[in-house]
Amino acid sequence: MRIVVHDYSGHPFQVQLSRELARGGHEVLHLHSESFQTPKGGVRPRASDPPSFAVEGVNIGESFSKYGHFVRRRRQEIRYGKIVARRIAAFGPDVVLSANAPLDAQRAIQAAARLRGARFVFWLQDIYSAGIGNLLRKRKFPLAGLVGGWYRRIEKKLLRSSDAVIAISADFVPALAGWGLEPARIHTIPNWAPCDELRPCPQDNPWSRSHGLAVKFVFLYSGTIGMKHNPGLLLDLAESMRCDPDVEVVAIAEGAGATWLASQAALRGLTNLRSLPLQPYELMSEVLSTGSVLVALLDESAGEFSVPSKVLSYLCAGRPLLLSVPARNAAARVVWENSAGLVTPPEDSAAFLRAAARLRADAGLRNRCSTQALACARASFDIEPIARRFALLCGLEPAAQPVSR
């Protein structure tokens, strides 16, 4: 069967799923936004790709206004949705599985599937309309409540008219049921990370040596730093470790928060805080393995359902985690339940710094957390059963001749 897998962000695990479905004998077109600035997974073609797999970046022809004015961003998202809709029409899929899409784009994508007569599966990563309302209120946007309500109606309609909804947590089920979705159309598959691509390796590796980090104690943050993060905690961490010459805080990031972080570090003279641009995905095993402790940040407005992709990738790297996230966020639960690191509340800098100092001082704790993190990833992130479940829920008939690895 022919399937379009659309992942707006281009995350590592979604494109891994597409490759695995293609190995199962299906014709798979994987689409992602080339214009959206965020860490990408393996979205470049590979020599090992099965012949029934293709990956394409969708470009809107201009720099995406991720942190710009809401009206301009909405215009760009509508344009993006139209381009994806045209590509769907040209490919002619039997099934469209779409994740992380802005709601204006998702509406065009679902409409294109319907025109084709294809099954449409909504891969739900978060309640996006709630995030829109929160963001607009934070920016003091006029009529933020009305705009949030408008998108809530759009999201509700899209979910109710989908053939199936695959949510990343069972915590979504009550909210979806309250919106009138039949329980039989709601399914749960937690997110994961590709353990076959992100592997633990020694801290002393080519990437760490090239940056003078092979023998340092490194608190490492990798990913976007935007509206839902608190980069000030990384400044506080560097300040607290200023007198320890063996410690460096490394932020491999992009976004408004990353720019602010670099400027503030320079103003404070924090020579132990280093800002680096996002690194190629092919180097991520070495990058993450450079960290002695891997750091993730979310503020109180973050959705309670989604687990940041960076946290799942961190587990694959087999390093202890230090999180500053709301207790209700699923990332906190993943780390707590698997004893993979320490979790502190957002906005509580003192608790965050105490946890960092504890991890710095206690090698035994770090080793236990590392072992548990990697065990969690290896037990939960096997792509073959995950892909079989997606194929079942997407209504993909078993292929006659799977492609051997």
Legacy VTK file of the C-alpha trace (Angstrom):
# vtk DataFile Version 3.0
C-alpha trace
ASCII
DATASET POLYDATA
POINTS 405 float
0.000 0.000 0.000
1.006 3.627 -0.501
1.377 5.838 2.573
2.384 9.433 3.194
3.963 9.963 6.589
4.047 13.667 7.319
6.060 14.998 10.254
6.266 18.764 10.246
9.315 18.831 12.527
11.429 16.119 10.889
12.119 14.324 14.155
14.375 11.234 14.223
11.768 8.682 15.271
9.124 9.564 12.704
11.451 9.100 9.753
12.724 5.881 11.351
9.107 4.661 11.314
8.790 5.548 7.625
11.896 3.573 6.747
10.638 0.573 8.717
7.232 0.684 7.001
9.029 0.759 3.655
11.095 -2.259 4.703
7.758 -3.934 5.358
7.036 -3.627 1.638
4.882 -0.476 1.570
5.464 2.513 -0.722
6.308 5.335 1.701
6.733 9.049 1.051
8.030 10.883 4.127
7.414 14.639 4.125
8.750 17.228 6.568
9.151 20.991 6.711
12.520 22.062 5.402
11.788 25.660 6.417
10.953 24.979 10.081
14.014 25.480 12.288
14.352 22.601 14.711
16.778 19.702 15.226
16.220 17.196 12.421
16.585 13.439 12.306
17.761 11.250 9.444
15.864 13.127 6.750
18.577 12.791 4.126
18.392 9.844 1.703
20.715 6.950 2.560
22.333 4.311 0.403
20.719 1.680 2.651
17.189 2.988 2.114
14.727 0.489 0.621
13.651 1.360 -2.933
10.062 1.903 -1.787
11.088 4.786 0.525
11.445 8.461 -0.358
11.988 11.469 1.919
11.340 15.048 0.842
11.671 18.405 2.543
8.880 20.907 1.880
10.132 24.457 1.432
7.875 27.511 1.534
10.479 29.671 -0.211
11.317 31.948 2.717
12.670 31.798 6.252
9.984 30.534 8.594
8.784 33.107 11.132
9.024 30.807 14.138
9.330 33.632 16.654
7.791 36.382 14.566
4.323 37.905 14.300
1.393 35.502 14.577
-0.301 36.708 11.369
2.836 36.174 9.267
3.434 32.768 10.806
-0.171 31.718 10.106
0.158 32.821 6.486
3.279 30.697 6.112
1.632 27.664 7.713
-1.335 27.931 5.335
1.051 28.094 2.377
2.932 25.078 3.701
-0.302 23.097 4.013
-1.215 23.846 0.396
2.185 22.640 -0.840
1.889 19.394 1.131
-1.668 18.923 -0.150
-0.448 19.166 -3.740
2.292 16.626 -3.064
-0.244 14.234 -1.524
-2.460 14.577 -4.583
0.483 13.808 -6.881
1.611 10.763 -4.860
-1.859 9.265 -4.538
-1.612 7.515 -1.148
-3.977 5.005 0.379
-3.201 6.373 3.858
-1.954 9.695 5.245
-0.403 9.727 8.732
0.282 13.292 9.869
2.064 14.531 13.001
3.174 17.854 14.499
1.417 19.896 11.818
0.152 23.401 12.593
-3.624 23.237 12.565
-4.054 25.391 9.438
-1.669 23.059 7.601
-3.269 19.939 9.079
-6.647 21.071 7.767
-5.266 21.236 4.198
-3.500 17.880 4.610
-6.652 16.163 5.839
-8.682 17.694 2.999
-6.152 16.405 0.447
-6.440 12.897 1.896
-10.214 13.073 1.675
-10.133 14.220 -1.970
-7.925 11.251 -2.752
-10.223 8.901 -0.803
-7.315 8.025 1.483
-7.562 7.064 5.120
-6.408 9.924 7.395
-4.712 9.195 10.727
-4.039 12.068 13.140
-0.821 11.376 15.082
-1.511 13.542 18.126
1.562 14.902 19.913
-0.147 17.642 21.929
-3.332 19.699 22.189
-2.100 22.370 19.809
-4.964 24.826 20.261
-4.175 25.120 23.981
-0.578 25.952 23.132
-1.686 28.632 20.657
-3.878 30.285 23.272
-1.113 30.223 25.884
1.452 31.640 23.483
-0.790 34.487 22.316
-1.688 35.428 25.888
2.001 35.445 26.813
2.662 37.785 23.892
-0.338 39.958 24.851
-1.853 39.403 21.410
-5.234 41.185 20.957
-8.232 38.820 21.155
-5.991 35.944 22.228
-8.939 34.155 23.826
-11.039 34.348 20.661
-8.188 33.124 18.485
-7.528 30.251 20.885
-11.225 29.317 20.761
-11.199 29.414 16.957
-8.297 26.961 16.827
-9.894 24.769 19.468
-12.910 24.347 17.168
-10.628 23.569 14.207
-8.658 20.994 16.181
-11.801 19.367 17.533
-13.251 19.076 14.031
-10.017 17.643 12.586
-9.774 15.019 15.305
-13.435 14.021 15.073
-13.230 13.650 11.292
-10.044 11.541 11.340
-10.333 7.816 10.667
-8.105 7.177 13.670
-6.212 9.173 16.263
-2.888 7.875 17.566
-2.065 9.722 20.782
1.309 9.578 22.486
-0.229 9.113 25.944
-3.353 7.591 27.433
-3.670 10.883 29.321
-5.175 12.319 26.126
-8.146 9.952 26.162
-10.414 11.863 28.615
-9.896 15.133 26.725
-10.601 13.502 23.367
-13.653 11.700 24.708
-14.894 15.057 25.990
-14.635 16.350 22.427
-16.899 13.574 21.199
-14.387 11.090 19.765
-15.461 7.478 19.962
-13.071 5.456 22.152
-12.682 2.865 19.387
-10.940 5.462 17.197
-8.430 6.559 19.886
-5.201 4.577 20.197
-2.045 5.125 22.215
1.555 4.639 21.094
4.197 6.446 23.180
6.953 8.310 21.385
10.404 6.757 21.186
13.887 7.453 19.833
15.951 5.428 17.319
18.367 3.330 19.365
19.924 1.975 16.178
21.000 5.515 15.224
21.674 7.145 18.616
24.128 4.954 20.486
26.227 5.492 23.618
29.929 5.905 22.939
32.946 7.063 24.990
33.081 10.689 26.048
36.522 10.810 24.490
35.398 10.759 20.855
36.237 12.741 17.714
33.532 15.376 18.292
34.403 15.982 21.955
38.113 16.172 21.160
37.487 18.694 18.384
35.795 20.974 20.935
38.187 20.377 23.838
35.555 18.563 25.891
36.919 15.010 26.045
38.192 15.301 29.637
35.729 17.886 30.979
32.667 17.313 33.149
29.995 18.523 30.734
26.422 19.552 31.471
25.022 19.400 27.934
21.780 20.798 26.529
20.884 19.993 22.928
17.889 21.327 21.006
15.696 24.351 20.533
15.545 26.995 23.264
12.303 28.863 22.727
9.267 30.276 24.501
8.596 27.190 26.619
12.124 26.928 28.023
14.001 28.854 30.692
17.570 29.398 29.447
18.302 31.417 32.590
18.748 28.095 34.399
21.761 27.315 32.218
23.251 30.683 33.163
22.635 29.920 36.833
24.245 26.512 36.400
27.369 27.983 34.815
27.540 30.609 37.560
27.273 27.947 40.268
30.117 25.941 38.685
32.340 28.954 37.920
34.957 27.915 40.489
35.178 24.325 39.252
37.688 24.424 36.371
36.757 20.929 35.177
33.088 21.785 34.484
31.649 23.252 31.301
28.013 23.973 30.467
27.430 23.433 26.749
24.257 24.555 24.948
23.911 23.170 21.428
20.861 25.100 20.402
19.014 27.491 18.159
16.174 29.890 18.799
15.586 33.205 20.524
16.640 31.710 23.854
19.959 30.514 22.423
20.809 34.007 21.145
19.910 35.522 24.511
21.917 32.868 26.356
25.104 33.589 24.406
24.810 37.348 24.941
24.129 37.001 28.672
27.042 34.608 29.148
29.339 37.158 27.508
27.977 39.977 29.703
28.533 37.941 32.869
31.933 36.716 31.805
30.882 33.068 32.064
33.735 31.438 30.192
32.489 28.005 31.320
29.266 28.357 29.305
29.663 27.554 25.633
26.998 28.065 22.946
27.276 26.002 19.781
24.986 25.731 16.741
22.890 22.653 16.109
25.062 19.770 14.960
24.474 17.362 12.058
22.280 14.429 13.009
24.979 11.985 11.933
27.172 13.272 14.796
24.538 13.120 17.516
25.792 9.908 19.138
29.171 11.550 19.716
27.587 14.864 20.716
25.266 13.386 23.350
27.964 11.032 24.633
30.125 14.095 25.313
27.717 15.037 28.081
28.434 13.828 31.606
24.869 14.948 32.392
22.197 15.758 29.793
19.855 18.655 30.555
16.251 19.352 29.490
14.132 22.409 30.341
10.396 23.166 30.107
8.452 25.934 31.799
5.083 25.639 33.549
3.099 26.418 30.390
4.384 23.278 28.643
1.793 20.669 27.758
1.414 17.851 30.218
1.192 15.127 27.596
4.222 15.471 25.336
7.664 14.117 26.096
10.327 16.348 24.488
12.149 14.402 21.793
15.476 15.371 23.315
14.648 13.449 26.510
14.018 10.253 24.543
17.247 10.735 22.582
19.084 11.308 25.862
17.909 7.888 27.076
19.465 6.239 24.011
22.783 7.931 24.791
22.908 6.207 28.177
23.689 9.330 30.186
22.120 10.634 33.425
19.403 13.245 32.925
18.808 16.517 34.753
15.340 17.917 34.087
13.646 21.148 35.039
10.079 20.354 33.956
6.548 20.463 35.414
5.714 17.413 37.528
2.634 16.830 35.364
4.699 16.594 32.165
5.214 13.084 30.875
8.975 13.660 30.646
9.145 13.843 34.433
7.262 10.561 34.713
9.567 8.804 32.240
12.676 9.833 34.178
11.178 9.146 37.628
9.754 5.745 36.783
12.986 4.586 35.187
15.387 6.157 37.726
17.203 7.752 34.798
18.073 11.050 36.480
16.858 13.881 38.697
13.811 16.086 38.126
13.193 19.545 39.593
10.297 22.013 39.227
10.607 24.806 36.673
11.403 28.262 38.039
13.058 26.658 41.093
16.653 27.513 40.359
17.851 26.471 43.819
16.447 22.945 43.444
17.906 22.672 39.944
21.359 23.704 41.161
21.221 21.316 44.110
20.389 18.441 41.761
23.219 19.464 39.421
25.690 19.575 42.309
24.525 16.154 43.468
25.101 14.637 40.033
28.480 16.342 39.782
29.599 14.886 43.132
28.142 11.383 42.990
29.707 9.137 40.348
27.750 6.146 41.612
24.445 7.976 41.098
25.507 8.962 37.595
26.425 5.389 36.740
23.103 4.032 38.039
21.129 6.648 36.106
23.123 5.934 32.934
22.441 2.212 33.197
18.736 2.757 33.814
18.391 5.279 30.988
19.887 2.929 28.421
17.895 -0.046 29.732
14.672 1.980 29.374
15.504 2.898 25.776
16.435 -0.627 24.754
13.339 -2.123 26.369
10.875 0.384 24.905
12.200 1.617 21.560
12.302 -1.523 19.367
11.103 -0.203 16.007
9.801 -3.482 14.562
6.831 -3.993 16.950
6.189 -0.244 16.936
5.953 -0.211 13.136
3.672 -3.260 13.132
1.266 -1.480 15.461
1.263 1.678 13.322
0.632 -0.417 10.209
-2.323 -2.095 11.904
-3.874 1.169 13.111
-3.306 2.863 9.753
-5.122 0.006 8.012
-2.093 -1.073 6.009
-2.530 -4.543 4.602
0.455 -6.851 5.143
2.913 -6.546 2.275
3.668 -9.633 0.245
7.445 -9.297 0.266
9.086 -7.340 3.106
12.491 -5.869 2.318
15.331 -7.544 4.198
17.592 -5.360 6.331
LINES 1 406
405 0 1 2 3 4 5 6 7 8 9 10 11 12 13 14 15 16 17 18 19 20 21 22 23 24 25 26 27 28 29 30 31 32 33 34 35 36 37 38 39 40 41 42 43 44 45 46 47 48 49 50 51 52 53 54 55 56 57 58 59 60 61 62 63 64 65 66 67 68 69 70 71 72 73 74 75 76 77 78 79 80 81 82 83 84 85 86 87 88 89 90 91 92 93 94 95 96 97 98 99 100 101 102 103 104 105 106 107 108 109 110 111 112 113 114 115 116 117 118 119 120 121 122 123 124 125 126 127 128 129 130 131 132 133 134 135 136 137 138 139 140 141 142 143 144 145 146 147 148 149 150 151 152 153 154 155 156 157 158 159 160 161 162 163 164 165 166 167 168 169 170 171 172 173 174 175 176 177 178 179 180 181 182 183 184 185 186 187 188 189 190 191 192 193 194 195 196 197 198 199 200 201 202 203 204 205 206 207 208 209 210 211 212 213 214 215 216 217 218 219 220 221 222 223 224 225 226 227 228 229 230 231 232 233 234 235 236 237 238 239 240 241 242 243 244 245 246 247 248 249 250 251 252 253 254 255 256 257 258 259 260 261 262 263 264 265 266 267 268 269 270 271 272 273 274 275 276 277 278 279 280 281 282 283 284 285 286 287 288 289 290 291 292 293 294 295 296 297 298 299 300 301 302 303 304 305 306 307 308 309 310 311 312 313 314 315 316 317 318 319 320 321 322 323 324 325 326 327 328 329 330 331 332 333 334 335 336 337 338 339 340 341 342 343 344 345 346 347 348 349 350 351 352 353 354 355 356 357 358 359 360 361 362 363 364 365 366 367 368 369 370 371 372 373 374 375 376 377 378 379 380 381 382 383 384 385 386 387 388 389 390 391 392 393 394 395 396 397 398 399 400 401 402 403 404
